[in-house]
Amino acid sequence: MRHTLVLSAAALTATLLMAPATQAADLALGKKLYSENCVKCHGAEKYSRPDRKVHSMSTLKTYVQGCATNLSLSWFEDEVDAVAAYMNKEFYKFK
């Protein structure tokens, strides 16, 4: 049992240490996907205008998924999350 606890603690530590790198990779992926797809239809002014329709992170994710679906991108959930996270960091600044 003690051996199992040591392995579990090691796995947890490794996971926690990798978390910032994973988040950075998600933002990098989000930026890449955004640059390759979103800017074809939308300029940054769409996200910063006073009458914008997006007022929460959940709505942002819904809109990103909708655009991905309309463009037949077949993005996985982590790709939608990455694009939404990137857009939030750059434009929306939701907490």
N, C-alpha and C positions, 0 to 999 in steps of 0.2 A: 504494500500500500504506500509506503514512504517513497518508493521508486516512482510510482504513478504521480504522486503529488509534486515531486521534483520535476518530472517531465511536463506536467500541467503548468507549473510556474514558469518553466523555461519557454513553453509555447506562448503563454500569455505575455511574457516580457518581450519576446520576438514580435508578436503582433502589435504591441503598443509602440515599440521602437520603429516599426515599419509604417505606422499610421500617417505621420507627416509626409513621407515619401509617396504614399498612395494618394493622398490628397493633392499633392503637387502634380502627380501624374494625371489625375483626373482633370485638373485645371488645364494642363498642357493638352490633353486629349480634347477637352471642351473647346479650347482655342482653335485647335486644328480643325475640328469638325465644323465649328462656327465659321471659320475663314473659308473653308471649302464649300459650304452649303448656304448658310444663312445670309451672307452678304450679297448673294445673287439676287435676292428679293428685297432685303431690308437694309437701310442705312442706319447708322447709330442714332439719328434724329428720331426714329420711331420709338426708341426706348426711353428717350429723355423728354419727350414732349409733355406738356402739362395735362393733356387729356388722355394719357395712355390708359390702356385697359387692364394692365397687369399691376396688381397691388399686393401680391403675396408670392412667396416661393412656390406654393402649391399651384397657383394659377400660372406662374411662369413655366413650371414643368408641363402643365397641361397644354399650354400654347406650343412649347417646343415639340412635344409629342405630336400635336396636331400638324405642325409644319412637316415633321419627319414623315408622317403618314401621307400627307398630301403630295410630297415629293417622292414617295415610294422608296424611302431610304432604308427601311427595315432595321432601324437602330434598336439595339438592346436597351434595356432600362438603364444600365450603367452609362451608356453613351448619352441618353437623354439627360440623365442626372449631371453628367460632366458638362454638357453644353449649358444647362440651366445654371450650374455653379459658376461657370466662366462668365455668363451673361450677368449674373447677380454681382459678381466681383467687379466687373467692368462698368455696368450701367445702373443696376437697380439698388444695390447696397441694402438688401433685406437682411435682418439679423437672424 
